[in-house]
């Protein structure tokens, strides 16, 4: 099942079509502005913390939250893209490891090329690393993005719960509206000479 997730981030999604759309210079400029407003490349820990401090934190959780996450841990895998020297990647990875320890889910990294192809299949613009998805453990083609950029741990957990609901038949539009807004806090692009695919 291929999920076309709107995600409610019109600025982010619109920006992704800039390169493919032969629009006027004015339209291109507007999309560039939208992209810069939605994506926040950071190169220092202080910058990352500053952007994270602006992101709302989820406080309301469904009654079955803990039970469902632990009870269905074997059904899902969380995968994230990463890049050399990427501070947000290391931050998100540490939070996913804590999520794994608490709820028992598998977590793994994927390469940038796979991440770009995956984003394209879901209609998401490639904005850099990290991006995280929940996918069905038995079907690599059924997945839902849960983070674009690093995020607060409660938001990641809530988004994972919602992704699992979506993958088991919950109405996509309803689930998407309940997701935490993606922060867009991504790493600065690594130098072209770097060959290490992992940024931890």
Backbone as CSV, one residue per row, in Angstrom:
resi,resn,N_x,N_y,N_z,CA_x,CA_y,CA_z,C_x,C_y,C_z
1,UNK,0.849,-1.191,0.000,0.000,0.000,0.000,0.878,1.232,0.000
2,UNK,0.617,2.093,-0.932,1.431,3.304,-1.054,0.675,4.450,-0.399
3,UNK,1.244,5.041,0.612,0.560,6.102,1.353,0.999,7.460,0.845
4,UNK,0.037,8.269,0.367,0.306,9.650,-0.018,-0.039,10.513,1.185
5,UNK,0.936,10.830,1.958,0.692,11.521,3.218,0.808,13.026,3.020
6,UNK,-0.263,13.746,3.239,-0.243,15.195,3.065,0.533,15.882,4.163
7,UNK,0.374,15.377,5.397,1.128,15.845,6.555,0.811,17.259,7.013
8,UNK,0.022,17.979,6.283,-0.373,19.308,6.727,0.689,20.361,6.629
9,UNK,1.776,20.097,5.935,2.863,21.064,5.838,2.931,21.569,4.416
10,UNK,2.006,22.400,4.045,1.902,22.855,2.659,3.192,23.516,2.185
11,UNK,3.832,24.256,3.057,5.068,24.920,2.646,6.141,23.910,2.293
12,UNK,6.266,22.892,3.108,7.300,21.895,2.885,7.043,21.105,1.616
13,UNK,5.821,20.649,1.424,5.499,19.829,0.265,5.606,20.652,-1.011
14,UNK,5.087,21.872,-0.979,5.158,22.722,-2.166,6.597,22.964,-2.577
15,UNK,7.454,23.153,-1.604,8.858,23.436,-1.912,9.508,22.298,-2.676
16,UNK,9.057,21.064,-2.442,9.669,19.921,-3.076,9.478,19.859,-4.567
17,UNK,8.488,20.549,-5.077,8.208,20.499,-6.505,8.900,21.611,-7.281
18,UNK,9.673,22.417,-6.606,10.279,23.578,-7.241,11.132,23.189,-8.437
19,UNK,11.985,22.180,-8.256,12.911,21.827,-9.330,12.209,21.219,-10.528
20,UNK,11.063,20.559,-10.288,10.387,19.871,-11.381,9.395,20.756,-12.115
21,UNK,9.100,21.928,-11.598,8.060,22.765,-12.175,8.685,23.971,-12.866
22,UNK,8.536,24.085,-14.191,9.113,25.230,-14.896,8.268,26.475,-14.677
23,UNK,8.175,26.943,-13.456,7.329,28.079,-13.102,8.080,29.373,-13.335
24,UNK,7.401,30.442,-13.131,8.007,31.757,-13.300,9.018,32.016,-12.194
25,UNK,9.866,33.016,-12.400,10.879,33.358,-11.396,10.231,33.740,-10.079
26,UNK,9.080,34.408,-10.155,8.400,34.826,-8.933,7.929,33.611,-8.144
27,UNK,7.341,32.612,-8.847,6.879,31.408,-8.169,8.044,30.643,-7.555
28,UNK,9.142,30.561,-8.309,10.316,29.869,-7.799,10.845,30.546,-6.540
29,UNK,10.888,31.880,-6.563,11.344,32.606,-5.383,10.463,32.346,-4.180
30,UNK,9.150,32.283,-4.397,8.214,32.015,-3.307,8.448,30.635,-2.737
31,UNK,8.687,29.660,-3.604,8.915,28.297,-3.128,10.237,28.189,-2.380
32,UNK,11.235,28.915,-2.847,12.517,28.915,-2.138,12.355,29.478,-0.732
33,UNK,11.586,30.541,-0.619,11.320,31.135,0.691,10.578,30.142,1.572
34,UNK,9.590,29.446,0.990,8.823,28.453,1.744,9.715,27.320,2.224
35,UNK,10.612,26.884,1.355,11.515,25.802,1.730,12.431,26.223,2.874
36,UNK,12.973,27.433,2.783,13.854,27.912,3.854,13.102,28.065,5.171
37,UNK,11.818,28.386,5.088,11.022,28.543,6.304,10.724,27.196,6.960
38,UNK,10.684,26.122,6.161,10.295,24.813,6.691,11.476,23.944,7.075
39,UNK,12.642,24.184,6.484,13.815,23.353,6.722,14.887,24.174,7.429
40,UNK,15.488,23.589,8.478,16.441,24.318,9.306,17.755,23.544,9.402
41,UNK,18.665,23.717,8.448,19.957,23.031,8.528,20.773,23.579,9.701
42,UNK,21.341,22.690,10.495,22.140,23.119,11.644,23.500,22.446,11.605
43,UNK,24.506,23.151,12.078,25.858,22.600,12.112,26.443,22.588,13.514
44,UNK,25.731,23.194,14.474,26.221,23.205,15.854,25.132,22.719,16.803
45,UNK,25.574,22.177,17.930,24.627,21.688,18.931,23.761,22.826,19.462
46,UNK,24.341,24.018,19.583,23.567,25.164,20.087,22.439,25.518,19.128
47,UNK,22.735,25.522,17.822,21.691,25.810,16.836,20.588,24.760,16.894
48,UNK,20.982,23.509,17.023,19.997,22.433,17.081,19.091,22.593,18.298
49,UNK,19.685,22.880,19.448,18.882,23.071,20.661,17.959,24.266,20.525
50,UNK,18.434,25.324,19.872,17.610,26.516,19.706,16.375,26.214,18.866
51,UNK,16.559,25.495,17.749,15.413,25.151,16.916,14.484,24.186,17.634
52,UNK,15.053,23.230,18.370,14.205,22.287,19.104,13.372,22.991,20.165
53,UNK,13.938,24.023,20.771,13.199,24.743,21.818,11.941,25.415,21.270
54,UNK,11.904,25.646,19.963,10.739,26.284,19.347,9.637,25.279,18.982
55,UNK,9.990,23.984,18.986,9.027,22.966,18.561,8.126,22.570,19.727
56,UNK,6.802,22.551,19.521,5.889,22.118,20.589,6.141,20.662,20.962
57,UNK,5.863,20.332,22.214,6.040,18.967,22.711,4.669,18.353,22.966
58,UNK,4.479,17.124,22.496,3.219,16.410,22.724,3.065,16.094,24.206
59,UNK,1.876,16.407,24.736,1.579,16.091,26.138,0.383,15.156,26.288
60,UNK,-0.485,15.090,25.277,-1.688,14.252,25.345,-1.438,12.936,24.609
61,UNK,-1.679,11.835,25.302,-1.461,10.512,24.720,-2.726,9.669,24.867
62,UNK,-3.018,8.818,23.897,-4.217,7.961,23.975,-4.112,6.966,25.130
63,UNK,-5.244,6.466,25.614,-5.226,5.529,26.747,-4.449,4.252,26.469
64,UNK,-4.459,3.783,25.205,-3.796,2.516,24.883,-2.364,2.703,24.389
65,UNK,-1.823,3.880,24.602,-0.530,4.235,24.017,0.572,3.240,24.401
66,UNK,0.846,3.103,25.692,1.931,2.232,26.156,1.657,0.772,25.790
67,UNK,0.431,0.324,26.018,0.074,-1.069,25.751,0.241,-1.422,24.290
68,UNK,-0.217,-0.542,23.424,-0.145,-0.809,21.994,1.298,-0.822,21.499
69,UNK,2.100,0.145,21.942,3.486,0.208,21.480,4.271,-1.029,21.903
70,UNK,4.069,-1.489,23.128,4.792,-2.673,23.581,4.217,-3.948,22.964
71,UNK,2.907,-4.027,22.877,2.252,-5.243,22.401,2.464,-5.514,20.922
72,UNK,2.700,-4.470,20.123,2.857,-4.655,18.688,4.286,-4.366,18.212
73,UNK,5.232,-4.431,19.124,6.619,-4.089,18.786,7.183,-4.955,17.670
74,UNK,6.787,-6.224,17.610,7.346,-7.128,16.600,6.820,-6.846,15.199
75,UNK,5.796,-6.008,15.086,5.155,-5.773,13.784,5.788,-4.650,12.990
76,UNK,6.625,-3.826,13.640,7.106,-2.609,12.983,8.605,-2.413,13.160
77,UNK,9.158,-1.670,12.236,10.565,-1.284,12.278,10.629,0.231,12.067
78,UNK,11.469,0.907,12.833,11.723,2.323,12.578,13.066,2.427,11.867
79,UNK,13.063,3.119,10.729,14.283,3.303,9.954,14.535,4.787,9.760
80,UNK,15.789,5.172,9.825,16.120,6.585,9.661,17.327,6.744,8.750
81,UNK,17.336,7.837,8.013,18.500,8.176,7.203,19.512,8.894,8.083
82,UNK,20.755,8.824,7.676,21.808,9.486,8.428,22.919,9.888,7.471
83,UNK,23.803,10.736,7.935,24.887,11.246,7.103,26.092,11.548,7.982
84,UNK,27.281,11.561,7.413,28.485,11.845,8.207,28.437,13.228,8.859
85,UNK,28.804,13.292,10.124,28.899,14.562,10.830,27.580,15.263,11.066
86,UNK,26.480,14.530,10.983,25.145,15.140,11.104,24.693,15.122,12.559
87,UNK,24.699,16.285,13.200,24.300,16.362,14.615,22.848,15.965,14.854
88,UNK,21.896,16.441,14.029,20.509,16.005,14.245,20.330,14.502,14.067
89,UNK,21.141,13.892,13.186,21.069,12.442,13.008,21.447,11.734,14.306
90,UNK,22.541,12.163,14.915,22.976,11.557,16.173,21.938,11.779,17.266
91,UNK,21.311,12.951,17.279,20.297,13.255,18.288,19.078,12.360,18.115
92,UNK,18.597,12.236,16.865,17.435,11.388,16.613,17.762,9.929,16.904
93,UNK,18.956,9.483,16.526,19.339,8.098,16.774,19.331,7.788,18.267
94,UNK,19.841,8.692,19.090,19.854,8.446,20.538,18.428,8.340,21.081
95,UNK,17.521,9.132,20.533,16.125,9.071,20.986,15.435,7.799,20.505
96,UNK,15.789,7.338,19.313,15.225,6.075,18.831,15.756,4.892,19.638
97,UNK,17.010,4.944,20.053,17.544,3.881,20.909,16.806,3.842,22.252
98,UNK,16.492,5.010,22.799,15.723,5.061,24.045,14.317,4.509,23.819
99,UNK,13.724,4.823,22.661,12.398,4.289,22.301,12.470,2.766,22.202
100,UNK,13.518,2.249,21.572,13.684,0.799,21.456,13.798,0.148,22.832
101,UNK,14.580,0.760,23.716,14.756,0.192,25.054,13.440,0.172,25.830
102,UNK,12.625,1.176,25.615,11.375,1.276,26.379,10.259,0.407,25.808
103,UNK,10.164,0.333,24.467,9.010,-0.330,23.851,9.362,-1.592,23.071
104,UNK,10.635,-1.840,22.808,11.022,-3.086,22.163,11.001,-3.089,20.653
105,UNK,10.822,-1.927,20.015,10.791,-1.873,18.561,12.202,-1.997,17.988
106,UNK,12.284,-2.535,16.770,13.544,-2.528,16.042,13.796,-1.123,15.482
107,UNK,15.042,-0.708,15.499,15.424,0.547,14.847,16.685,0.294,14.034
108,UNK,16.792,0.945,12.887,17.975,0.763,12.052,18.188,2.004,11.205
109,UNK,19.385,2.122,10.630,19.662,3.227,9.725,19.612,2.731,8.283
110,UNK,19.373,3.668,7.363,19.413,3.368,5.940,20.283,4.424,5.269
111,UNK,20.764,4.113,4.077,21.615,5.037,3.356,20.833,6.167,2.728
112,UNK,21.556,7.221,2.352,20.917,8.405,1.772,20.221,8.091,0.455
113,UNK,20.805,7.210,-0.359,20.184,6.899,-1.653,18.839,6.219,-1.467
114,UNK,18.784,5.246,-0.573,17.520,4.583,-0.281,16.508,5.571,0.278
115,UNK,16.973,6.469,1.152,16.081,7.461,1.749,15.496,8.391,0.691
116,UNK,16.307,8.810,-0.274,15.811,9.683,-1.338,14.770,8.980,-2.192
117,UNK,15.021,7.720,-2.539,14.054,6.956,-3.331,12.749,6.774,-2.569
118,UNK,12.876,6.496,-1.281,11.683,6.300,-0.445,10.861,7.586,-0.361
119,UNK,11.531,8.704,-0.152,10.820,9.979,-0.085,10.093,10.250,-1.393
120,UNK,10.752,9.946,-2.516,10.124,10.151,-3.805,8.874,9.313,-3.982
121,UNK,8.914,8.058,-3.538,7.744,7.186,-3.665,6.569,7.709,-2.859
122,UNK,6.852,8.366,-1.736,5.781,8.885,-0.880,5.402,10.322,-1.215
123,UNK,6.029,10.900,-2.228,5.696,12.263,-2.611,6.247,13.314,-1.681
124,UNK,7.308,12.960,-0.926,7.931,13.917,-0.020,9.185,14.495,-0.662
125,UNK,9.445,15.777,-0.507,10.702,16.327,-1.010,11.865,15.808,-0.179
126,UNK,12.997,15.563,-0.811,14.181,15.151,-0.059,14.828,16.402,0.505
127,UNK,14.907,16.478,1.809,15.403,17.684,2.462,16.720,17.448,3.190
128,UNK,17.208,16.222,3.146,18.425,15.894,3.873,18.128,14.999,5.067
129,UNK,19.152,14.695,5.846,19.012,13.768,6.965,18.945,14.534,8.294
130,UNK,18.245,13.971,9.277,17.607,12.664,9.242,16.137,12.740,8.834
131,UNK,15.650,11.646,8.261,14.221,11.412,8.071,13.955,10.028,8.639
132,UNK,12.874,9.866,9.376,12.560,8.572,9.984,11.194,8.092,9.528
133,UNK,11.101,6.790,9.321,9.858,6.150,8.900,9.556,4.973,9.814
134,UNK,8.262,4.683,9.988,7.827,3.408,10.552,7.353,2.571,9.372
135,UNK,7.824,1.335,9.306,7.336,0.442,8.248,6.926,-0.886,8.856
136,UNK,6.040,-1.577,8.128,5.644,-2.917,8.541,6.852,-3.846,8.448
137,UNK,7.097,-4.655,9.468,8.277,-5.519,9.510,8.295,-6.516,8.367
138,UNK,7.124,-6.905,7.874,7.050,-7.924,6.821,6.847,-7.338,5.433
139,UNK,6.775,-6.016,5.326,6.514,-5.407,4.022,7.280,-4.093,3.909
140,UNK,8.412,-4.070,3.199,9.217,-2.854,3.108,8.561,-1.727,2.324
141,UNK,7.457,-2.016,1.649,6.781,-0.989,0.852,5.655,-0.287,1.595
142,UNK,5.346,-0.710,2.803,4.288,-0.067,3.591,4.960,0.712,4.711
143,UNK,4.929,2.042,4.598,5.650,2.861,5.570,4.987,4.221,5.733
144,UNK,5.276,4.849,6.839,4.755,6.179,7.147,5.897,7.009,7.725
145,UNK,6.154,8.204,7.213,7.202,9.052,7.810,6.760,9.576,9.166
146,UNK,7.656,9.552,10.142,7.310,10.032,11.484,8.172,11.208,11.925
147,UNK,9.232,11.506,11.195,10.072,12.655,11.549,10.820,13.131,10.317
148,UNK,10.800,14.418,10.088,11.698,15.059,9.130,12.556,15.992,9.966
149,UNK,13.797,15.584,10.187,14.642,16.270,11.152,14.470,15.646,12.526
150,UNK,15.361,15.958,13.435,15.209,15.418,14.780,14.034,16.096,15.482
151,UNK,13.609,15.516,16.596,12.412,16.013,17.276,12.493,15.648,18.752
152,UNK,11.529,16.125,19.535,11.427,15.757,20.938,10.990,14.291,21.046
153,UNK,11.488,13.595,22.041,11.167,12.181,22.220,9.662,11.913,22.313
154,UNK,8.861,12.713,23.051,7.424,12.441,23.095,6.753,12.560,21.723
155,UNK,7.214,13.479,20.896,6.635,13.626,19.564,6.947,12.411,18.703
156,UNK,8.179,11.916,18.796,8.565,10.736,18.024,7.711,9.537,18.437
157,UNK,7.529,9.363,19.740,6.738,8.238,20.231,5.283,8.354,19.776
158,UNK,4.714,9.546,19.881,3.321,9.723,19.455,3.185,9.478,17.954
159,UNK,4.130,9.954,17.162,4.068,9.733,15.726,4.224,8.259,15.365
160,UNK,5.069,7.535,16.115,5.212,6.097,15.878,3.907,5.378,16.170
161,UNK,3.249,5.746,17.248,1.947,5.151,17.587,0.934,5.409,16.478
162,UNK,0.887,6.652,15.988,-0.057,6.991,14.918,0.293,6.270,13.623
163,UNK,1.584,6.147,13.317,1.988,5.423,12.110,1.539,3.967,12.178
164,UNK,1.694,3.353,13.332,1.241,1.973,13.498,-0.263,1.871,13.287
165,UNK,-1.009,2.830,13.804,-2.458,2.858,13.583,-2.781,2.970,12.095
166,UNK,-2.059,3.840,11.397,-2.301,4.023,9.972,-1.992,2.748,9.188
167,UNK,-0.925,2.062,9.578,-0.539,0.844,8.869,-1.484,-0.316,9.137
168,UNK,-2.300,-0.195,10.178,-3.286,-1.243,10.464,-4.705,-0.797,10.137
169,UNK,-4.832,0.275,9.353,-6.148,0.602,8.812,-6.829,1.849,9.321
170,UNK,-6.224,2.589,10.250,-6.853,3.838,10.697,-6.921,4.820,9.537
171,UNK,-7.930,5.662,9.532,-8.099,6.616,8.446,-6.894,7.552,8.386
172,UNK,-6.278,7.608,7.212,-5.037,8.373,7.058,-5.217,9.840,7.411
173,UNK,-6.275,10.467,6.892,-6.457,11.905,7.106,-6.578,12.235,8.587
174,UNK,-7.306,11.401,9.330,-7.489,11.625,10.758,-6.147,11.486,11.476
175,UNK,-5.382,10.448,11.130,-4.106,10.216,11.793,-3.105,11.314,11.488
176,UNK,-3.075,11.766,10.246,-2.126,12.805,9.859,-2.375,14.090,10.643
177,UNK,-3.645,14.440,10.816,-3.958,15.662,11.568,-3.486,15.572,13.011
178,UNK,-3.412,14.352,13.551,-3.006,14.181,14.943,-1.493,14.129,15.108
179,UNK,-0.751,13.974,14.011,0.701,13.872,14.115,1.328,15.179,14.558
180,UNK,2.431,15.041,15.274,3.207,16.223,15.629,3.822,16.805,14.371
181,UNK,3.844,18.121,14.281,4.431,18.775,13.107,5.915,18.475,13.035
182,UNK,6.383,18.141,11.841,7.797,17.834,11.677,8.636,19.095,11.860
183,UNK,9.778,18.938,12.531,10.578,20.115,12.857,11.414,20.621,11.689
184,UNK,11.847,19.728,10.802,12.719,20.150,9.704,14.131,20.483,10.151
185,UNK,14.547,20.025,11.342,15.898,20.313,11.846,16.842,19.244,11.302
186,UNK,17.519,19.560,10.218,18.356,18.589,9.520,19.809,19.022,9.548
187,UNK,20.688,18.093,9.213,22.107,18.376,9.205,22.534,19.118,7.957
188,UNK,23.627,19.838,8.058,24.233,20.488,6.903,24.823,19.409,6.015
189,UNK,24.723,19.597,4.699,25.235,18.589,3.766,26.712,18.297,4.014
190,UNK,27.056,17.015,3.971,28.446,16.604,4.160,29.243,16.918,2.906
191,UNK,30.568,17.104,3.019,31.401,17.325,1.836,31.279,16.148,0.866
192,UNK,31.368,16.443,-0.425,31.196,15.422,-1.455,32.231,14.318,-1.354
193,UNK,33.377,14.608,-0.752,34.458,13.616,-0.673,34.219,12.555,0.385
194,UNK,33.235,12.790,1.273,32.993,11.854,2.359,32.387,10.564,1.809
195,UNK,32.859,9.414,2.280,32.348,8.140,1.804,31.669,7.332,2.903
196,UNK,31.700,7.810,4.137,31.085,7.099,5.237,29.582,7.346,5.234
197,UNK,28.739,6.296,5.065,27.298,6.508,4.952,26.605,6.747,6.267
198,UNK,27.325,6.626,7.391,26.659,6.765,8.681,27.248,7.901,9.477
199,UNK,26.326,8.652,10.130,26.788,9.843,10.816,26.722,9.753,12.308
200,UNK,26.926,8.560,12.868,26.896,8.422,14.311,28.302,8.330,14.843
